[in-house]
C-alpha cells in the first residue's frame, strides 16, 4: 500500500475507533440543529470513518475512498466551527485547540484528494 494511503487509512481508523471508545467528546461537537441524539451522530460518523478507512486501504476502492475521505473532512467542518464557538471563552489552551482545528481541515482534505489520485 502507498505510504500516504496507509497513513490516511490509519488516521481514519484511529479516529473512527475513538468515536466508540470515547464518544463523549465527540457528542459535544454535534450541532444541535441535527435531528436525533448527539450519540447517534457520533456513532454514525465513527462508522463512516471506519468505512472510508477500509476503502482507502484497498487498492481497488482507494480512489473512491480518497474522494469520500475528502468529503468526510469537509462534512465535519461545521462540528469544528461549533467547537470553536463553544470554546471561545475557554482557557487559552482550549481556544488554541478549537481554533487550530479549523485550518487543519485544509491539509486533511488535500491529503485525501492526493490519495484519490
JOZINOR-V390711 format. One record per residue. RES is the residue in three letters. SS is DSSP state (helix for helix, strand for strand, loop for the rest). Layout:
res=RES ss=SS
res=RES ss=SS
//
This chain:
res=UNK ss=loop
res=UNK ss=loop
res=UNK ss=helix
res=UNK ss=helix
res=UNK ss=helix
res=UNK ss=helix
res=UNK ss=helix
res=UNK ss=helix
res=UNK ss=helix
res=UNK ss=helix
res=UNK ss=helix
res=UNK ss=helix
res=UNK ss=helix
res=UNK ss=helix
res=UNK ss=helix
res=UNK ss=helix
res=UNK ss=helix
res=UNK ss=helix
res=UNK ss=helix
res=UNK ss=helix
res=UNK ss=helix
res=UNK ss=loop
res=UNK ss=loop
res=UNK ss=helix
res=UNK ss=helix
res=UNK ss=helix
res=UNK ss=helix
res=UNK ss=loop
res=UNK ss=loop
res=UNK ss=loop
res=UNK ss=loop
res=UNK ss=loop
res=UNK ss=loop
res=UNK ss=loop
res=UNK ss=loop
res=UNK ss=loop
res=UNK ss=loop
res=UNK ss=helix
res=UNK ss=helix
res=UNK ss=helix
res=UNK ss=helix
res=UNK ss=helix
res=UNK ss=helix
res=UNK ss=helix
res=UNK ss=helix
res=UNK ss=helix
res=UNK ss=helix
res=UNK ss=helix
res=UNK ss=helix
res=UNK ss=helix
res=UNK ss=helix
res=UNK ss=helix
res=UNK ss=helix
res=UNK ss=helix
res=UNK ss=helix
res=UNK ss=helix
res=UNK ss=helix
res=UNK ss=loop
res=UNK ss=helix
res=UNK ss=helix
res=UNK ss=helix
res=UNK ss=helix
res=UNK ss=helix
res=UNK ss=helix
res=UNK ss=helix
res=UNK ss=helix
res=UNK ss=helix
res=UNK ss=helix
res=UNK ss=helix
res=UNK ss=helix
res=UNK ss=helix
res=UNK ss=helix
res=UNK ss=helix
res=UNK ss=helix
res=UNK ss=helix
res=UNK ss=loop
res=UNK ss=helix
res=UNK ss=helix
res=UNK ss=helix
res=UNK ss=helix
res=UNK ss=helix
res=UNK ss=helix
res=UNK ss=helix
res=UNK ss=helix
res=UNK ss=helix
res=UNK ss=helix
res=UNK ss=loop
res=UNK ss=loop
res=UNK ss=loop
res=UNK ss=loop
res=UNK ss=loop
res=UNK ss=helix
res=UNK ss=helix
res=UNK ss=helix
res=UNK ss=helix
res=UNK ss=helix
res=UNK ss=helix
res=UNK ss=helix
res=UNK ss=helix
res=UNK ss=helix
res=UNK ss=helix
res=UNK ss=helix
res=UNK ss=helix
res=UNK ss=helix
res=UNK ss=helix
res=UNK ss=helix
res=UNK ss=helix
res=UNK ss=helix
res=UNK ss=helix
res=UNK ss=helix
res=UNK ss=helix
res=UNK ss=helix
res=UNK ss=helix
res=UNK ss=helix
res=UNK ss=helix
res=UNK ss=helix
res=UNK ss=loop
//
